[in-house]
């Protein structure tokens, strides 16, 4: 093969590698943890944490459902663990809400924090031999223990003496435990974790990332330690002095030494395989106790954003207990969740986050007669229904944003909201906002056009539409991150910057009397701002303890409700003060996920709150009292809310029919599902959107890329 051909093969390999990175999994589902049911062979159940939320699958990872019932966390979840003795018992940890426990297989949850000195918990670990004994490791250090299933906790290692990064029970004796910290030190306890002694220090190793014991520990006393910087060590645990000696490194054959996870699998011949995941290079196997390592990464993919956000490309490995000969292994990755089946040597990526996750929903102002609904999805574009949600059509022609996102078969930019013109019955105008700007359609969404508002910083946008749009052509956009306000006076064709609230906008509302009072409201940080000059200048009209999550304004008077991360507040008749909404049975500092006010007035006016982890609450007396409704929704883990704080939605998750006084209809969204009520919110119907065909084409294209990459790599190996 001549030099030119060799160069061409090498160039194509580099080019395809960059293409594969560009075509990373969409939506981007960075998996922080994966945990498998001990009864997997019967229930096919596993859990993952992605985007700071908990997902559950009961079909080996083919379909996923977000778990929300009782999880009222205001901070991201960090880990999940399942009891090896009782699959109904689970615990999750969080970055600021402590620990939650489930006793029904992960359907419903409750906080168990009594005795914890910190609510910032890095991970939880259930004892292998005692399901009521659990350890919780603090993010800033310290180790906590409960012996009664989370009812009370005690600190057994104080911060900042040690920030525990791994913990494991010795297989032959439940009283003995081993833990590692972020400085490469190993601690041993011989009394159920009550007292700890440092027994090993590995200089320059970084954190201890994994502790695994030989399947034949009772006879060979072998322990394996994974480290952050120096790879894998194998040692002999001496039971008398309770120390590990000798200790030898066994990872010279690995391309990198940043170990994320270790897993041991016994074989029929009495030996065992060692599986290791590394931060950036993938998975490797050794069948001779670390003497030699084989690359086991075929089919894995990476995402360049992992480096930007200081996240590993690959993290923990988990093997399912199975009765058949094929053993399923799952791997958490930054580009998604991967699965393989022994004896195969190829990974398959599983879809965990739907491309149809809904980010906005809107009803035609003439819904009573045309039954038209539109929804925006994260990366599947816009869907529209003209029969109240019975059938849907994807109407995304023109939304492709090829100069920002390079992807096959046209890529839909990330979408954040959707809206109808108030004069839709005559003009057929719709509007949507994406990560890259503002889009408008003047032909019932058959074709979309981009406005001049094009954001180079990829910031999400809010939008509000003048109630007199048919005559004034006015729309506003507000920047989710910077707080800038933009105005269009030509039906969304072009926008001009006009002002700023100097804080990221988390909710944006327009007065129903805008044509006369020129009033806008914006929620940013812990403040509600008001403008009476079309957004040019802003003043604070309310400051709160929690951050603003949602604003709602009455269409018939000037009642304004602010939902925050620490309760809900009401401002009636443009009064001088806000009143906190008291809700029986709900913590005063509960996080409000969504707020909506019906267009009706007087005794027919309703207020609906979606309270994080609690469900829906309704008021029929202008906020004086609330009562829970639709318990079956939260019981089935449907919450009318944005999917995650890490999804920068700007839509309203609860929308009343414009003719609500007559038809009592309300729509909302939860994950990838549209929810519909026809009785004022008391009962709901779940409506699914059709599967996105673009996603299937995208997956086929990525498979072809990987096949071509493997072929070219083989040719390159032959050359050299």
C-alpha positions, 0 to 999 in steps of 0.5 A, spaced: 500 500 500 503 506 497 504 512 502 498 516 499 493 510 501 496 510 508 495 517 509 488 517 506 486 511 511 489 514 517 485 521 515 478 517 514 479 514 521 480 521 524 475 524 521 470 519 522 472 519 529 470 526 530 464 525 526 462 519 532 463 524 537 459 530 533 453 524 533 453 523 540 447 520 543 441 525 543 438 527 548 445 527 552 443 522 558 450 522 562 449 516 567 451 517 574 449 511 577 446 504 575 443 499 580 440 492 578 435 488 582 437 482 585 431 479 582 433 481 575 432 474 572 425 475 574 423 482 574 428 485 569 428 491 573 434 496 574 435 504 576 439 509 573 441 516 575 441 521 569 440 529 569 440 528 577 433 524 577 431 517 578 429 513 572 426 505 573 426 500 567 422 493 568 424 490 561 432 490 562 433 497 560 428 498 553 423 503 556 424 508 562 420 512 567 422 517 571 420 516 579 418 522 582 413 520 588 416 522 594 422 525 591 421 532 593 429 534 592 431 541 590 438 538 588 441 533 584 440 525 586 447 522 586 447 515 587 442 509 588 443 502 592 438 496 592 438 491 598 441 484 596 436 481 600 430 485 599 429 488 592 423 492 595 428 496 599 432 502 596 436 508 598 438 514 594 442 520 596 442 527 594 447 533 593 443 537 598 437 533 601 440 528 604 437 520 603 431 518 601 428 511 602 423 506 598 420 500 601 416 498 595 421 497 589 422 504 588 415 506 586 414 511 592 420 515 597 420 518 603 426 522 607 430 519 612 435 524 615 434 524 622 441 524 625 445 526 619 450 532 620 450 534 612 445 533 607 450 533 601 451 525 600 455 523 595 453 515 595 449 510 600 451 503 601 447 498 603 450 492 607 451 486 603 449 482 609 444 486 613 439 490 609 437 495 615 445 497 616 446 503 611 452 507 610 452 514 607 458 518 605 458 526 605 460 529 599 465 534 603 467 528 608 464 524 614 461 517 614 454 516 617 451 509 619 444 507 620 442 500 623 435 501 623 433 502 616 434 510 616 430 512 622 436 515 625 443 516 623 450 516 627 457 519 624 462 514 625 468 517 621 468 525 622 469 530 616 474 532 614 478 526 617 476 522 611 472 523 604 470 516 603 470 514 596 468 507 596 466 502 602 465 494 601 463 488 606 468 483 607 465 477 604 466 472 610 465 476 616 459 481 616 462 485 621 468 487 617 468 492 612 473 496 608 473 503 606 477 508 601 478 515 601 480 521 596 487 521 599 488 513 597 488 511 604 484 504 606 481 503 613 478 497 616 473 496 621 472 490 625 465 492 629 460 493 623 463 500 621 463 503 628 470 504 629 475 505 623 483 504 623 487 506 617 491 500 615 494 502 608 496 508 604 497 508 597 501 515 595 500 519 589 494 514 587 488 519 588 482 517 591 480 509 592 475 508 587 473 501 587 474 495 593 472 488 590 474 481 594 476 475 590 470 470 589 474 465 593 476 470 598 475 465 604 481 461 601 485 466 597 484 472 601 485 476 595 482 484 595 483 488 589 483 496 589 482 501 584 485 508 584 484 514 581 491 515 578 495 509 579 491 503 576 489 497 580 492 493 586 492 486 588 493 484 595 492 479 600 488 481 606 492 478 613 486 477 618 490 477 624 494 484 623 488 486 619 492 489 613 493 488 606 500 485 605 503 484 600 500 489 595 502 489 587 500 493 581 497 489 576 495 494 571 501 495 567 497 493 561 492 498 561 492 504 556 490 509 562 490 508 570 484 512 572 480 506 574 472 508 575 470 501 577 472 493 578 467 487 577 469 480 578 466 474 575 467 467 577 468 462 571 467 454 571 474 452 571 475 455 578 478 462 576 475 469 575 475 474 570 476 482 572 472 487 569 475 494 569 472 501 567 477 507 566 475 514 565 476 515 558 478 508 555 473 504 556 472 497 559 478 492 559 478 484 562 483 480 565 483 472 565 490 472 569 489 476 575 491 482 572 497 479 568 494 481 561 488 485 559 484 485 553 480 491 550 472 490 551 470 496 549 467 495 542 461 499 541 462 504 546 461 511 544 464 518 548 462 525 548 467 531 548 463 534 553 465 530 558 472 533 559 468 540 559 464 538 565 469 534 568 466 528 568 468 521 566 466 518 559 465 511 563 464 509 570 460 504 574 459 497 571 454 492 574 452 485 572 445 482 573 444 476 576 441 471 571 439 464 571 441 463 563 448 462 560 448 469 558 450 474 563 448 482 562 453 487 564 451 494 564 456 500 564 454 507 566 457 512 561 457 520 559 454 518 552 449 514 555 447 507 558 451 501 555 449 493 555 453 487 553 451 480 554 457 475 556 460 471 552 459 477 547 464 482 546 460 488 544 456 493 547 450 496 545 447 503 547 440 503 550 436 509 550 434 512 556 432 519 555 426 520 550 427 525 544 420 526 545 421 529 552 416 535 552 418 542 553 412 546 552 405 545 550 400 550 547 392 550 546 389 554 540 385 560 542 380 557 538 381 550 541 373 550 543 372 549 535 378 547 532 381 542 538 388 544 536 394 542 540 401 543 539 407 541 543 415 542 543 420 536 544 427 537 546 430 534 540 424 531 536 421 538 533 414 540 534 408 536 534 401 538 532 394 535 533 387 537 530 383 532 534 384 534 541 390 529 542 388 523 538 392 523 533 399 527 532 403 530 526 410 532 526 411 539 523 418 541 524 420 543 516 425 548 517 427 547 524 433 544 522 439 548 524 445 545 520 450 551 522 450 549 529 448 542 529 452 537 524 448 531 524 445 526 519 438 527 516 437 534 519 438 536 526 432 539 530 435 544 535 434 543 542 427 546 543 424 550 549 417 552 548 411 553 543 405 558 542 399 560 538 398 567 535 392 570 539 389 571 532 391 564 530 384 562 527 385 568 522 393 568 521 395 561 522 401 563 526 405 559 531 412 560 534 417 556 538 424 558 541 430 553 541 437 553 543 439 558 537 433 563 537 426 564 535 422 561 530 415 563 527 410 559 522 405 563 518 402 557 515 400 552 521 407 550 522 407 547 515 414 551 514 418 554 520 422 560 519 428 563 523 428 570 526 434 575 526 434 573 533 440 568 533 444 567 539 451 565 539 451 563 546 446 557 545 442 560 551 434 558 552 429 563 551 422 564 554 417 568 549 410 571 551 406 574 545 402 580 546 394 579 547 393 584 541 398 580 536 393 581 531 393 588 530 400 590 533 404 584 531 408 584 538 412 578 541 418 578 547 423 573 548 427 573 554 434 570 555 434 564 560 441 565 562 443 572 562 436 576 563 436 580 556 429 582 553 428 582 546 422 585 542 419 584 535 414 589 532 413 585 526 410 578 528 417 575 530 421 576 523 426 580 527 428 582 534 431 588 538 434 588 545 430 593 549 432 591 556 434 586 562 433 584 569 440 582 570 438 575 572 437 569 568 429 569 567 426 563 569 419 565 568 416 570 563 409 573 563 405 578 559 399 582 562 392 580 559 391 588 558 398 589 555 395 594 549 393 599 555 398 598 561 404 595 557 406 591 563 411 585 563 413 580 569 419 576 569 422 571 575 429 571 576 433 568 581 429 570 588 426 576 585 419 578 581 420 584 576 415 588 573 416 593 567 410 598 565 414 600 559 414 594 554 420 591 558 425 597 557 426 598 565 424 593 571 423 594 578 423 589 583 416 587 586 417 581 590 423 578 593 423 571 596 427 565 600 427 561 594 428 561 587 423 563 582 420 557 578 414 559 575 409 565 574 402 565 573 397 571 572 390 571 571 387 573 565 381 577 568 384 581 574 391 582 576 392 576 581 399 574 580 402 567 583 409 566 584 412 559 585 419 558 588 423 553 590 421 554 597 413 555 597 408 559 593 406 566 594 400 570 591 399 578 589 392 580 589 389 586 586 396 589 585 397 590 592 403 592 596 405 585 599 405 578 597 401 572 601 404 565 602 399 560 600 398 555 606 397 548 603 395 543 608 399 537 609 405 540 605 411 543 607 411 551 607 418 550 604 416 545 598 418 546 591 413 548 586 414 545 579 408 549 576 403 554 577 397 555 573 390 560 573 384 558 569 381 563 564 375 563 568 373 568 574 369 569 580 367 562 583 369 558 577 376 561 577 381 555 579 389 555 581 393 549 580 399 548 583 404 542 581 408 541 588 415 537 587 414 530 589 407 531 592 403 532 586 397 536 584 393 541 589 387 545 587 384 552 589 377 554 588 377 560 592 383 564 589 388 561 593 385 561 600 385 554 601 388 548 597 386 540 596 390 535 593 387 532 586 389 526 582 392 522 587 393 517 581 398 521 577 403 522 583 402 514 585 403 512 578 410 517 578 407 522 573 408 529 575 406 535 571 413 539 571 419 540 567 423 533 566 429 536 570 433 542 572 438 540 567 433 541 562 432 548 560 425 548 559 421 555 558 414 552 557 408 552 562 407 544 564 400 546 566 395 549 560 388 551 561 383 550 555 381 558 553 374 555 554 375 552 560 369 555 563 365 551 559 369 545 557 373 544 564 379 541 560 386 542 562 393 539 559 400 538 561 406 534 560 410 529 564 416 527 561 414 525 554 407 524 555 401 529 554 396 529 560 389 531 559 383 532 564 376 533 562 373 535 569 377 540 572 384 536 574 380 531 578 382 525 573 387 525 567 388 521 561 395 519 559 397 521 551 403 518 548 406 522 542 408 518 536 416 515 536 420 520 532 423 517 525 429 521 525 431 518 531 431 511 528 435 514 522 440 517 527 441 511 530 442 507 523 447 512 521 451 512 527 451 504 527 454 505 520 459 510 522 462 505 527 462 499 522 466 503 517 471 506 523 472 498 525 473 496 518 478 502 517 482 501 524 483 494 521 486 496 515 490 501 519 493 495 523 495 491 517 499 497 514 503 498 520 
